[in-house]
Amino acid sequence: MTCAFAVRGALKKIPGVESVEVSLNKGLAVVKLKPGNTAKLEEFWETVRKNGFTPKETSVLVRGDVQDGKLRVAGTNQMFDLAPEPKSPQALEEIKSQMGKTVIVQGTFTPGKDVKSPVPLRVRGTEKGK
Amino acid sequence: MNRFLITSLLAFALSAVPVHAEFLQMDLSIFCMD
C-alpha cells in the first residue's frame, strides 16, 4: 500500500502529468499527461526505479512527426527509432507512409538495464494526428 | 529596420505554430524490487 502511494506521488510530481493510477495487483501505473507537456520517457522510468520498482514494458500513446523512418516528439525533440510489433507488422508500414505528417502512435517501449539508453518504439497502431 | 521587422515577424509566426507532439498516456508495467 505504502509502495503504491509513494510511486504514485512521485510520478504525479513529474511536470506535465495530469493523473496517475497505480495498481500493484496488476503491476501497472497508468499516467495521463496534459496537452503540451514535455515529459520524457526516461524521467518516468527513473522515478519508478527510485521508488523501489523495476520498470518493464511501457505502452504509450504518443503524438509526433514521422521523419526518416523515426518519430520525432517535438515537445522534447526526442527521436525514436520505429520497430515492428510482431502482432501488428502492418502498423509500421502505415506509419512510414505518413512521412512528414503528425501521427498518434500506439506502441510499446521496453527499458534496457540503463533506463537512459535509447530504445525503439514498437508500433502497434496509429491514427492521423489532429 | 525592414530586416528587423521581417525577423521579428518570422519569429512571431514560428512561435505561433502549435506544437502538437507529445506523450498522451503511458501505461507503465512496474514490479517491486526484492
Backbone of each chain as nested JSON, in Angstrom:
{
  "chains": [
    {"id": "A", "residues": [
      {"number": 1, "name": "MET", "atoms": {"N": [0.855, -1.188, 0.0], "CA": [0.0, 0.0, 0.0], "C": [0.899, 1.249, 0.0]}},
      {"number": 2, "name": "THR", "atoms": {"N": [1.902, 1.271, 0.926], "CA": [2.791, 2.423, 1.026], "C": [3.595, 2.576, -0.252]}},
      {"number": 3, "name": "CYS", "atoms": {"N": [4.057, 1.461, -0.807], "CA": [4.815, 1.468, -2.047], "C": [4.019, 2.151, -3.15]}},
      {"number": 4, "name": "ALA", "atoms": {"N": [2.753, 1.777, -3.306], "CA": [1.929, 2.317, -4.386], "C": [1.725, 3.805, -4.186]}},
      {"number": 5, "name": "PHE", "atoms": {"N": [1.499, 4.198, -2.959], "CA": [1.252, 5.6, -2.658], "C": [2.482, 6.44, -2.99]}},
      {"number": 6, "name": "ALA", "atoms": {"N": [3.642, 5.912, -2.631], "CA": [4.888, 6.655, -2.852], "C": [5.177, 6.817, -4.339]}},
      {"number": 7, "name": "VAL", "atoms": {"N": [5.045, 5.737, -5.088], "CA": [5.375, 5.824, -6.51], "C": [4.331, 6.681, -7.237]}},
      {"number": 8, "name": "ARG", "atoms": {"N": [3.087, 6.593, -6.798], "CA": [2.034, 7.411, -7.398], "C": [2.337, 8.891, -7.18]}},
      {"number": 9, "name": "GLY", "atoms": {"N": [2.709, 9.222, -5.942], "CA": [3.028, 10.613, -5.624], "C": [4.228, 11.121, -6.409]}},
      {"number": 10, "name": "ALA", "atoms": {"N": [5.231, 10.272, -6.542], "CA": [6.452, 10.669, -7.255], "C": [6.173, 10.893, -8.739]}},
      {"number": 11, "name": "LEU", "atoms": {"N": [5.382, 10.003, -9.324], "CA": [5.047, 10.156, -10.752], "C": [4.193, 11.402, -10.968]}},
      {"number": 12, "name": "LYS", "atoms": {"N": [3.321, 11.679, -10.015], "CA": [2.422, 12.839, -10.151], "C": [3.214, 14.144, -10.147]}},
      {"number": 13, "name": "LYS", "atoms": {"N": [4.389, 14.12, -9.537], "CA": [5.196, 15.339, -9.436], "C": [5.927, 15.676, -10.727]}},
      {"number": 14, "name": "ILE", "atoms": {"N": [6.001, 14.73, -11.633], "CA": [6.703, 14.999, -12.895], "C": [5.908, 16.053, -13.662]}},
      {"number": 15, "name": "PRO", "atoms": {"N": [6.562, 17.119, -14.087], "CA": [5.852, 18.185, -14.811], "C": [5.123, 17.657, -16.043]}},
      {"number": 16, "name": "GLY", "atoms": {"N": [3.879, 18.036, -16.188], "CA": [3.11, 17.622, -17.355], "C": [2.166, 16.471, -17.077]}},
      {"number": 17, "name": "VAL", "atoms": {"N": [2.283, 15.883, -15.884], "CA": [1.419, 14.751, -15.547], "C": [0.066, 15.261, -15.074]}},
      {"number": 18, "name": "GLU", "atoms": {"N": [-0.987, 14.696, -15.633], "CA": [-2.344, 15.095, -15.248], "C": [-2.888, 14.168, -14.165]}},
      {"number": 19, "name": "SER", "atoms": {"N": [-2.703, 12.865, -14.341], "CA": [-3.211, 11.931, -13.332], "C": [-2.399, 10.644, -13.36]}},
      {"number": 20, "name": "VAL", "atoms": {"N": [-2.384, 9.961, -12.215], "CA": [-1.655, 8.694, -12.086], "C": [-2.536, 7.712, -11.322]}},
      {"number": 21, "name": "GLU", "atoms": {"N": [-2.673, 6.508, -11.861], "CA": [-3.367, 5.454, -11.144], "C": [-2.428, 4.264, -11.059]}},
      {"number": 22, "name": "VAL", "atoms": {"N": [-2.23, 3.758, -9.848], "CA": [-1.302, 2.641, -9.651], "C": [-2.067, 1.432, -9.125]}},
      {"number": 23, "name": "SER", "atoms": {"N": [-1.834, 0.294, -9.731], "CA": [-2.409, -0.956, -9.231], "C": [-1.267, -1.952, -9.035]}},
      {"number": 24, "name": "LEU", "atoms": {"N": [-0.99, -2.269, -7.778], "CA": [0.085, -3.231, -7.509], "C": [-0.35, -4.642, -7.898]}},
      {"number": 25, "name": "ASN", "atoms": {"N": [-1.656, -4.888, -7.831], "CA": [-2.169, -6.202, -8.237], "C": [-1.849, -6.47, -9.702]}},
      {"number": 26, "name": "LYS", "atoms": {"N": [-2.057, -5.444, -10.504], "CA": [-1.805, -5.583, -11.941], "C": [-0.352, -5.253, -12.284]}},
      {"number": 27, "name": "GLY", "atoms": {"N": [0.36, -4.64, -11.319], "CA": [1.742, -4.209, -11.604], "C": [1.76, -3.141, -12.678]}},
      {"number": 28, "name": "LEU", "atoms": {"N": [0.833, -2.192, -12.535], "CA": [0.649, -1.213, -13.602], "C": [0.449, 0.19, -13.037]}},
      {"number": 29, "name": "ALA", "atoms": {"N": [1.107, 1.161, -13.669], "CA": [0.884, 2.562, -13.343], "C": [0.436, 3.253, -14.619]}},
      {"number": 30, "name": "VAL", "atoms": {"N": [-0.782, 3.785, -14.603], "CA": [-1.309, 4.453, -15.794], "C": [-1.181, 5.953, -15.588]}},
      {"number": 31, "name": "VAL", "atoms": {"N": [-0.421, 6.575, -16.472], "CA": [-0.154, 8.011, -16.36], "C": [-0.781, 8.734, -17.538]}},
      {"number": 32, "name": "LYS", "atoms": {"N": [-1.631, 9.702, -17.223], "CA": [-2.2, 10.544, -18.282], "C": [-1.493, 11.887, -18.232]}},
      {"number": 33, "name": "LEU", "atoms": {"N": [-1.211, 12.427, -19.408], "CA": [-0.411, 13.649, -19.482], "C": [-1.201, 14.818, -20.035]}},
      {"number": 34, "name": "LYS", "atoms": {"N": [-0.81, 15.996, -19.602], "CA": [-1.509, 17.208, -20.029], "C": [-1.087, 17.581, -21.446]}},
      {"number": 35, "name": "PRO", "atoms": {"N": [-1.983, 18.217, -22.185], "CA": [-1.607, 18.701, -23.523], "C": [-0.426, 19.656, -23.434]}},
      {"number": 36, "name": "GLY", "atoms": {"N": [0.486, 19.525, -24.392], "CA": [1.623, 20.441, -24.432], "C": [2.738, 20.079, -23.471]}},
      {"number": 37, "name": "ASN", "atoms": {"N": [2.682, 18.873, -22.883], "CA": [3.73, 18.505, -21.936], "C": [5.033, 18.212, -22.663]}},
      {"number": 38, "name": "THR", "atoms": {"N": [6.126, 18.273, -21.912], "CA": [7.443, 17.953, -22.481], "C": [8.083, 16.823, -21.692]}},
      {"number": 39, "name": "ALA", "atoms": {"N": [7.249, 15.96, -21.159], "CA": [7.755, 14.862, -20.33], "C": [8.549, 13.868, -21.168]}},
      {"number": 40, "name": "LYS", "atoms": {"N": [9.62, 13.356, -20.588], "CA": [10.454, 12.362, -21.269], "C": [10.241, 10.997, -20.636]}},
      {"number": 41, "name": "LEU", "atoms": {"N": [10.319, 9.998, -21.46], "CA": [10.079, 8.625, -21.03], "C": [11.033, 8.214, -19.913]}},
      {"number": 42, "name": "GLU", "atoms": {"N": [12.294, 8.551, -20.047], "CA": [13.269, 8.101, -19.044], "C": [13.024, 8.72, -17.671]}},
      {"number": 43, "name": "GLU", "atoms": {"N": [12.353, 9.897, -17.655], "CA": [12.011, 10.503, -16.365], "C": [11.102, 9.577, -15.587]}},
      {"number": 44, "name": "PHE", "atoms": {"N": [10.161, 8.951, -16.289], "CA": [9.218, 8.054, -15.628], "C": [9.921, 6.784, -15.17]}},
      {"number": 45, "name": "TRP", "atoms": {"N": [10.754, 6.239, -16.032], "CA": [11.474, 5.029, -15.652], "C": [12.383, 5.255, -14.46]}},
      {"number": 46, "name": "GLU", "atoms": {"N": [13.059, 6.389, -14.451], "CA": [13.956, 6.695, -13.324], "C": [13.165, 6.885, -12.042]}},
      {"number": 47, "name": "THR", "atoms": {"N": [12.025, 7.546, -12.152], "CA": [11.192, 7.78, -10.967], "C": [10.677, 6.456, -10.412]}},
      {"number": 48, "name": "VAL", "atoms": {"N": [10.274, 5.573, -11.291], "CA": [9.79, 4.256, -10.862], "C": [10.909, 3.527, -10.127]}},
      {"number": 49, "name": "ARG", "atoms": {"N": [12.095, 3.566, -10.699], "CA": [13.254, 2.892, -10.075], "C": [13.58, 3.463, -8.715]}},
      {"number": 50, "name": "LYS", "atoms": {"N": [13.587, 4.786, -8.633], "CA": [13.962, 5.443, -7.362], "C": [12.967, 5.135, -6.261]}},
      {"number": 51, "name": "ASN", "atoms": {"N": [11.771, 4.716, -6.642], "CA": [10.752, 4.417, -5.642], "C": [10.603, 2.924, -5.393]}},
      {"number": 52, "name": "GLY", "atoms": {"N": [11.626, 2.181, -5.746], "CA": [11.678, 0.776, -5.362], "C": [11.036, -0.191, -6.329]}},
      {"number": 53, "name": "PHE", "atoms": {"N": [10.762, 0.266, -7.551], "CA": [10.145, -0.605, -8.544], "C": [11.058, -0.747, -9.754]}},
      {"number": 54, "name": "THR", "atoms": {"N": [10.823, -1.794, -10.505], "CA": [11.551, -2.001, -11.752], "C": [10.59, -1.73, -12.903]}},
      {"number": 55, "name": "PRO", "atoms": {"N": [10.916, -0.762, -13.734], "CA": [10.033, -0.509, -14.873], "C": [10.215, -1.584, -15.948]}},
      {"number": 56, "name": "LYS", "atoms": {"N": [9.109, -2.044, -16.461], "CA": [9.171, -3.038, -17.526], "C": [8.509, -2.458, -18.767]}},
      {"number": 57, "name": "GLU", "atoms": {"N": [7.853, -3.3, -19.526], "CA": [7.251, -2.829, -20.776], "C": [6.303, -1.657, -20.524]}},
      {"number": 58, "name": "THR", "atoms": {"N": [6.436, -0.626, -21.353], "CA": [5.624, 0.577, -21.194], "C": [4.84, 0.818, -22.48]}},
      {"number": 59, "name": "SER", "atoms": {"N": [3.525, 0.776, -22.36], "CA": [2.676, 1.085, -23.519], "C": [2.439, 2.573, -23.542]}},
      {"number": 60, "name": "VAL", "atoms": {"N": [2.528, 3.151, -24.732], "CA": [2.36, 4.601, -24.817], "C": [1.421, 4.978, -25.945]}},
      {"number": 61, "name": "LEU", "atoms": {"N": [0.854, 6.156, -25.76], "CA": [0.125, 6.828, -26.825], "C": [0.9, 8.128, -27.01]}},
      {"number": 62, "name": "VAL", "atoms": {"N": [1.507, 8.3, -28.169], "CA": [2.387, 9.451, -28.357], "C": [2.114, 10.103, -29.705]}},
      {"number": 63, "name": "ARG", "atoms": {"N": [2.16, 11.418, -29.698], "CA": [1.928, 12.174, -30.928], "C": [3.258, 12.744, -31.386]}},
      {"number": 64, "name": "GLY", "atoms": {"N": [3.554, 12.59, -32.658], "CA": [4.82, 13.102, -33.173], "C": [4.808, 13.201, -34.684]}},
      {"number": 65, "name": "ASP", "atoms": {"N": [5.954, 13.636, -35.22], "CA": [6.109, 13.753, -36.675], "C": [6.986, 12.623, -37.181]}},
      {"number": 66, "name": "VAL", "atoms": {"N": [6.602, 12.044, -38.289], "CA": [7.4, 10.968, -38.871], "C": [8.48, 11.582, -39.753]}},
      {"number": 67, "name": "GLN", "atoms": {"N": [9.726, 11.311, -39.431], "CA": [10.847, 11.847, -40.205], "C": [11.89, 10.751, -40.381]}},
      {"number": 68, "name": "ASP", "atoms": {"N": [12.22, 10.463, -41.648], "CA": [13.255, 9.461, -41.954], "C": [13.031, 8.159, -41.208]}},
      {"number": 69, "name": "GLY", "atoms": {"N": [11.807, 7.71, -41.163], "CA": [11.529, 6.433, -40.52], "C": [11.583, 6.473, -39.001]}},
      {"number": 70, "name": "LYS", "atoms": {"N": [11.683, 7.672, -38.45], "CA": [11.694, 7.812, -36.989], "C": [10.533, 8.706, -36.572]}},
      {"number": 71, "name": "LEU", "atoms": {"N": [10.239, 8.658, -35.274], "CA": [9.186, 9.524, -34.752], "C": [9.819, 10.628, -33.932]}},
      {"number": 72, "name": "ARG", "atoms": {"N": [9.537, 11.854, -34.312], "CA": [10.075, 12.989, -33.565], "C": [8.973, 13.541, -32.672]}},
      {"number": 73, "name": "VAL", "atoms": {"N": [9.248, 13.547, -31.369], "CA": [8.311, 14.11, -30.413], "C": [8.751, 15.541, -30.181]}},
      {"number": 74, "name": "ALA", "atoms": {"N": [8.079, 16.475, -30.818], "CA": [8.559, 17.857, -30.85], "C": [8.595, 18.498, -29.482]}},
      {"number": 75, "name": "GLY", "atoms": {"N": [7.733, 18.089, -28.589], "CA": [7.725, 18.685, -27.263], "C": [9.073, 18.536, -26.574]}},
      {"number": 76, "name": "THR", "atoms": {"N": [9.771, 17.447, -26.865], "CA": [11.06, 17.169, -26.239], "C": [12.186, 17.098, -27.263]}},
      {"number": 77, "name": "ASN", "atoms": {"N": [11.852, 17.155, -28.532], "CA": [12.814, 16.988, -29.635], "C": [13.47, 15.627, -29.64]}},
      {"number": 78, "name": "GLN", "atoms": {"N": [12.877, 14.685, -28.963], "CA": [13.42, 13.333, -28.967], "C": [13.054, 12.63, -30.27]}},
      {"number": 79, "name": "MET", "atoms": {"N": [13.945, 11.785, -30.72], "CA": [13.693, 10.985, -31.916], "C": [13.691, 9.526, -31.496]}},
      {"number": 80, "name": "PHE", "atoms": {"N": [12.678, 8.79, -31.892], "CA": [12.606, 7.387, -31.548], "C": [12.66, 6.544, -32.814]}},
      {"number": 81, "name": "ASP", "atoms": {"N": [13.55, 5.547, -32.782], "CA": [13.56, 4.569, -33.87], "C": [12.258, 3.793, -33.805]}},
      {"number": 82, "name": "LEU", "atoms": {"N": [11.723, 3.452, -34.96], "CA": [10.474, 2.699, -35.014], "C": [10.758, 1.246, -35.368]}},
      {"number": 83, "name": "ALA", "atoms": {"N": [10.109, 0.339, -34.683], "CA": [10.293, -1.086, -34.935], "C": [8.915, -1.744, -35.052]}},
      {"number": 84, "name": "PRO", "atoms": {"N": [8.833, -2.873, -35.755], "CA": [7.529, -3.523, -35.894], "C": [7.148, -4.282, -34.627]}},
      {"number": 85, "name": "GLU", "atoms": {"N": [5.877, -4.309, -34.338], "CA": [5.324, -5.143, -33.286], "C": [4.948, -6.445, -33.974]}},
      {"number": 86, "name": "PRO", "atoms": {"N": [5.46, -7.593, -33.519], "CA": [5.199, -8.858, -34.22], "C": [3.727, -9.112, -34.53]}},
      {"number": 87, "name": "LYS", "atoms": {"N": [2.844, -8.678, -33.602], "CA": [1.417, -8.944, -33.825], "C": [0.784, -7.965, -34.803]}},
      {"number": 88, "name": "SER", "atoms": {"N": [1.437, -6.852, -35.069], "CA": [0.859, -5.838, -35.982], "C": [1.919, -5.29, -36.929]}},
      {"number": 89, "name": "PRO", "atoms": {"N": [2.482, -6.132, -37.786], "CA": [3.574, -5.683, -38.658], "C": [3.155, -4.593, -39.639]}},
      {"number": 90, "name": "GLN", "atoms": {"N": [1.869, -4.534, -39.985], "CA": [1.407, -3.57, -40.977], "C": [1.366, -2.161, -40.396]}},
      {"number": 91, "name": "ALA", "atoms": {"N": [1.314, -2.062, -39.059], "CA": [1.22, -0.746, -38.425], "C": [2.451, 0.107, -38.731]}},
      {"number": 92, "name": "LEU", "atoms": {"N": [3.622, -0.527, -38.742], "CA": [4.852, 0.226, -39.014], "C": [4.847, 0.753, -40.438]}},
      {"number": 93, "name": "GLU", "atoms": {"N": [4.397, -0.063, -41.377], "CA": [4.347, 0.369, -42.773], "C": [3.397, 1.548, -42.929]}},
      {"number": 94, "name": "GLU", "atoms": {"N": [2.299, 1.498, -42.183], "CA": [1.324, 2.58, -42.254], "C": [1.95, 3.881, -41.741]}},
      {"number": 95, "name": "ILE", "atoms": {"N": [2.722, 3.772, -40.686], "CA": [3.381, 4.964, -40.122], "C": [4.385, 5.523, -41.117]}},
      {"number": 96, "name": "LYS", "atoms": {"N": [5.156, 4.663, -41.723], "CA": [6.19, 5.137, -42.656], "C": [5.56, 5.826, -43.863]}},
      {"number": 97, "name": "SER", "atoms": {"N": [4.329, 5.483, -44.159], "CA": [3.659, 6.133, -45.282], "C": [3.182, 7.528, -44.904]}},
      {"number": 98, "name": "GLN", "atoms": {"N": [3.269, 7.876, -43.629], "CA": [2.845, 9.191, -43.138], "C": [4.039, 10.137, -42.985]}},
      {"number": 99, "name": "MET", "atoms": {"N": [5.072, 9.92, -43.787], "CA": [6.288, 10.735, -43.703], "C": [5.957, 12.227, -43.74]}},
      {"number": 100, "name": "GLY", "atoms": {"N": [6.512, 12.956, -42.773], "CA": [6.316, 14.4, -42.739], "C": [5.012, 14.828, -42.095]}},
      {"number": 101, "name": "LYS", "atoms": {"N": [4.198, 13.872, -41.687], "CA": [2.898, 14.215, -41.091], "C": [2.91, 13.935, -39.59]}},
      {"number": 102, "name": "THR", "atoms": {"N": [1.972, 14.58, -38.913], "CA": [1.82, 14.338, -37.477], "C": [0.905, 13.141, -37.282]}},
      {"number": 103, "name": "VAL", "atoms": {"N": [1.352, 12.2, -36.48], "CA": [0.562, 10.992, -36.233], "C": [0.473, 10.724, -34.739]}},
      {"number": 104, "name": "ILE", "atoms": {"N": [-0.548, 9.966, -34.364], "CA": [-0.656, 9.5, -32.98], "C": [-0.36, 8.017, -33.016]}},
      {"number": 105, "name": "VAL", "atoms": {"N": [0.65, 7.61, -32.307], "CA": [1.13, 6.228, -32.362], "C": [0.861, 5.51, -31.047]}},
      {"number": 106, "name": "GLN", "atoms": {"N": [0.352, 4.313, -31.176], "CA": [0.21, 3.445, -30.012], "C": [1.314, 2.4, -30.126]}},
      {"number": 107, "name": "GLY", "atoms": {"N": [2.135, 2.292, -29.102], "CA": [3.246, 1.357, -29.184], "C": [3.79, 1.03, -27.824]}},
      {"number": 108, "name": "THR", "atoms": {"N": [4.884, 0.292, -27.814], "CA": [5.495, -0.095, -26.546], "C": [6.994, 0.153, -26.563]}},
      {"number": 109, "name": "PHE", "atoms": {"N": [7.505, 0.522, -25.388], "CA": [8.937, 0.642, -25.152], "C": [9.308, -0.382, -24.086]}},
      {"number": 110, "name": "THR", "atoms": {"N": [10.481, -0.98, -24.234], "CA": [10.986, -1.863, -23.184], "C": [12.305, -1.298, -22.704]}},
      {"number": 111, "name": "PRO", "atoms": {"N": [12.377, -0.886, -21.447], "CA": [13.619, -0.267, -20.963], "C": [14.763, -1.271, -20.931]}},
      {"number": 112, "name": "GLY", "atoms": {"N": [15.985, -0.753, -21.191], "CA": [17.172, -1.586, -21.059], "C": [17.649, -1.557, -19.613]}},
      {"number": 113, "name": "LYS", "atoms": {"N": [18.791, -2.16, -19.355], "CA": [19.334, -2.149, -17.99], "C": [19.583, -0.724, -17.539]}},
      {"number": 114, "name": "ASP", "atoms": {"N": [20.051, 0.094, -18.452], "CA": [20.211, 1.517, -18.184], "C": [18.992, 2.217, -18.764]}},
      {"number": 115, "name": "VAL", "atoms": {"N": [18.153, 2.77, -17.89], "CA": [16.889, 3.34, -18.376], "C": [17.101, 4.572, -19.253]}},
      {"number": 116, "name": "LYS", "atoms": {"N": [18.335, 5.097, -19.252], "CA": [18.608, 6.273, -20.079], "C": [19.018, 5.884, -21.499]}},
      {"number": 117, "name": "SER", "atoms": {"N": [19.275, 4.603, -21.719], "CA": [19.678, 4.184, -23.07], "C": [18.491, 4.265, -24.0]}},
      {"number": 118, "name": "PRO", "atoms": {"N": [18.702, 4.783, -25.216], "CA": [17.58, 4.879, -26.155], "C": [17.089, 3.497, -26.57]}},
      {"number": 119, "name": "VAL", "atoms": {"N": [15.791, 3.359, -26.665], "CA": [15.188, 2.103, -27.104], "C": [14.186, 2.416, -28.203]}},
      {"number": 120, "name": "PRO", "atoms": {"N": [13.944, 1.469, -29.113], "CA": [12.99, 1.749, -30.195], "C": [11.548, 1.659, -29.719]}},
      {"number": 121, "name": "LEU", "atoms": {"N": [10.682, 2.309, -30.459], "CA": [9.245, 2.237, -30.205], "C": [8.663, 1.149, -31.105]}},
      {"number": 122, "name": "ARG", "atoms": {"N": [8.109, 0.1, -30.487], "CA": [7.477, -0.958, -31.285], "C": [6.032, -0.517, -31.549]}},
      {"number": 123, "name": "VAL", "atoms": {"N": [5.737, -0.425, -32.805], "CA": [4.463, 0.203, -33.194], "C": [3.335, -0.823, -33.247]}},
      {"number": 124, "name": "ARG", "atoms": {"N": [2.238, -0.495, -32.554], "CA": [1.063, -1.361, -32.567], "C": [-0.017, -0.816, -33.489]}},
      {"number": 125, "name": "GLY", "atoms": {"N": [-0.156, 0.491, -33.487], "CA": [-1.225, 1.065, -34.285], "C": [-1.014, 2.561, -34.414]}},
      {"number": 126, "name": "THR", "atoms": {"N": [-1.816, 3.169, -35.235], "CA": [-1.678, 4.597, -35.476], "C": [-2.993, 5.213, -35.893]}},
      {"number": 127, "name": "GLU", "atoms": {"N": [-3.071, 6.521, -35.702], "CA": [-4.173, 7.285, -36.279], "C": [-3.608, 8.634, -36.668]}},
      {"number": 128, "name": "LYS", "atoms": {"N": [-4.212, 9.307, -37.615], "CA": [-3.663, 10.565, -38.109], "C": [-3.779, 11.619, -37.025]}},
      {"number": 129, "name": "GLY", "atoms": {"N": [-2.751, 12.456, -36.917], "CA": [-2.724, 13.49, -35.885], "C": [-3.794, 14.538, -36.119]}},
      {"number": 130, "name": "LYS", "atoms": {"N": [-4.224, 15.17, -35.033], "CA": [-5.238, 16.218, -35.14], "C": [-4.594, 17.568, -34.816]}}
    ]},
    {"id": "B", "residues": [
      {"number": 1, "name": "MET", "atoms": {"N": [16.075, 48.272, -40.518], "CA": [14.709, 48.368, -39.944], "C": [13.807, 47.297, -40.547]}},
      {"number": 2, "name": "ASN", "atoms": {"N": [13.82, 47.21, -41.917], "CA": [12.991, 46.221, -42.597], "C": [13.413, 44.811, -42.227]}},
      {"number": 3, "name": "ARG", "atoms": {"N": [14.718, 44.6, -42.186], "CA": [15.225, 43.264, -41.857], "C": [14.802, 42.895, -40.44]}},
      {"number": 4, "name": "PHE", "atoms": {"N": [14.889, 43.862, -39.558], "CA": [14.489, 43.614, -38.169], "C": [13.008, 43.267, -38.102]}},
      {"number": 5, "name": "LEU", "atoms": {"N": [12.214, 44.005, -38.887], "CA": [10.77, 43.772, -38.884], "C": [10.457, 42.367, -39.402]}},
      {"number": 6, "name": "ILE", "atoms": {"N": [11.139, 42.003, -40.478], "CA": [10.905, 40.684, -41.071], "C": [11.3, 39.585, -40.093]}},
      {"number": 7, "name": "THR", "atoms": {"N": [12.453, 39.773, -39.449], "CA": [12.933, 38.772, -38.484], "C": [11.957, 38.631, -37.323]}},
      {"number": 8, "name": "SER", "atoms": {"N": [11.457, 39.789, -36.859], "CA": [10.514, 39.759, -35.734], "C": [9.226, 39.054, -36.12]}},
      {"number": 9, "name": "LEU", "atoms": {"N": [8.75, 39.365, -37.334], "CA": [7.509, 38.75, -37.791], "C": [7.686, 37.248, -37.957]}},
      {"number": 10, "name": "LEU", "atoms": {"N": [8.845, 36.86, -38.468], "CA": [9.137, 35.44, -38.661], "C": [9.194, 34.721, -37.325]}},
      {"number": 11, "name": "ALA", "atoms": {"N": [9.857, 35.336, -36.356], "CA": [9.978, 34.736, -35.019], "C": [8.602, 34.58, -34.393]}},
      {"number": 12, "name": "PHE", "atoms": {"N": [7.774, 35.599, -34.584], "CA": [6.418, 35.551, -34.027], "C": [5.615, 34.435, -34.702]}},
      {"number": 13, "name": "ALA", "atoms": {"N": [5.745, 34.349, -36.026], "CA": [4.992, 33.337, -36.778], "C": [5.396, 31.931, -36.355]}},
      {"number": 14, "name": "LEU", "atoms": {"N": [6.705, 31.736, -36.181], "CA": [7.19, 30.41, -35.787], "C": [6.735, 30.061, -34.384]}},
      {"number": 15, "name": "SER", "atoms": {"N": [6.731, 31.062, -33.503], "CA": [6.331, 30.786, -32.121], "C": [4.847, 30.501, -32.033]}},
      {"number": 16, "name": "ALA", "atoms": {"N": [4.103, 30.988, -33.042], "CA": [2.664, 30.798, -33.013], "C": [2.255, 29.435, -33.571]}},
      {"number": 17, "name": "VAL", "atoms": {"N": [3.203, 28.747, -34.233], "CA": [2.867, 27.433, -34.807], "C": [2.636, 26.45, -33.666]}},
      {"number": 18, "name": "PRO", "atoms": {"N": [1.472, 25.843, -33.611], "CA": [1.215, 24.923, -32.491], "C": [2.078, 23.669, -32.605]}},
      {"number": 19, "name": "VAL", "atoms": {"N": [2.59, 23.256, -31.48], "CA": [3.41, 22.046, -31.462], "C": [2.534, 20.909, -30.973]}},
      {"number": 20, "name": "HIS", "atoms": {"N": [1.975, 20.15, -31.9], "CA": [1.101, 19.057, -31.496], "C": [1.891, 17.769, -31.466]}},
      {"number": 21, "name": "ALA", "atoms": {"N": [2.765, 17.653, -30.499], "CA": [3.563, 16.443, -30.44], "C": [3.993, 16.196, -29.017]}},
      {"number": 22, "name": "GLU", "atoms": {"N": [3.478, 15.149, -28.409], "CA": [3.876, 14.837, -27.056], "C": [3.325, 13.457, -26.674]}},
      {"number": 23, "name": "PHE", "atoms": {"N": [3.764, 12.99, -25.509], "CA": [3.203, 11.776, -24.95], "C": [1.816, 12.101, -24.414]}},
      {"number": 24, "name": "LEU", "atoms": {"N": [0.847, 11.245, -24.706], "CA": [-0.523, 11.459, -24.254], "C": [-0.844, 10.586, -23.052]}},
      {"number": 25, "name": "GLN", "atoms": {"N": [-0.326, 9.393, -23.09], "CA": [-0.578, 8.467, -21.995], "C": [0.531, 7.435, -21.937]}},
      {"number": 26, "name": "MET", "atoms": {"N": [0.857, 6.998, -20.711], "CA": [1.851, 5.918, -20.536], "C": [1.27, 4.893, -19.589]}},
      {"number": 27, "name": "ASP", "atoms": {"N": [1.319, 3.637, -19.97], "CA": [0.929, 2.543, -19.082], "C": [2.213, 1.806, -18.721]}},
      {"number": 28, "name": "LEU", "atoms": {"N": [2.694, 2.062, -17.512], "CA": [3.984, 1.508, -17.099], "C": [3.794, 0.213, -16.335]}},
      {"number": 29, "name": "SER", "atoms": {"N": [4.397, -0.851, -16.832], "CA": [4.408, -2.092, -16.06], "C": [5.508, -1.964, -15.024]}},
      {"number": 30, "name": "ILE", "atoms": {"N": [5.149, -2.179, -13.751], "CA": [6.14, -1.994, -12.695], "C": [6.15, -3.204, -11.773]}},
      {"number": 31, "name": "PHE", "atoms": {"N": [7.323, -3.566, -11.295], "CA": [7.458, -4.697, -10.385], "C": [8.274, -4.26, -9.197]}},
      {"number": 32, "name": "CYS", "atoms": {"N": [7.848, -4.733, -8.009], "CA": [8.562, -4.397, -6.787], "C": [9.912, -5.062, -6.814]}},
      {"number": 33, "name": "MET", "atoms": {"N": [10.945, -4.28, -6.47], "CA": [12.278, -4.861, -6.346], "C": [12.31, -5.651, -5.051]}},
      {"number": 34, "name": "ASP", "atoms": {"N": [13.01, -6.783, -5.043], "CA": [13.123, -7.553, -3.787], "C": [14.212, -6.983, -2.893]}}
    ]}
  ]
}
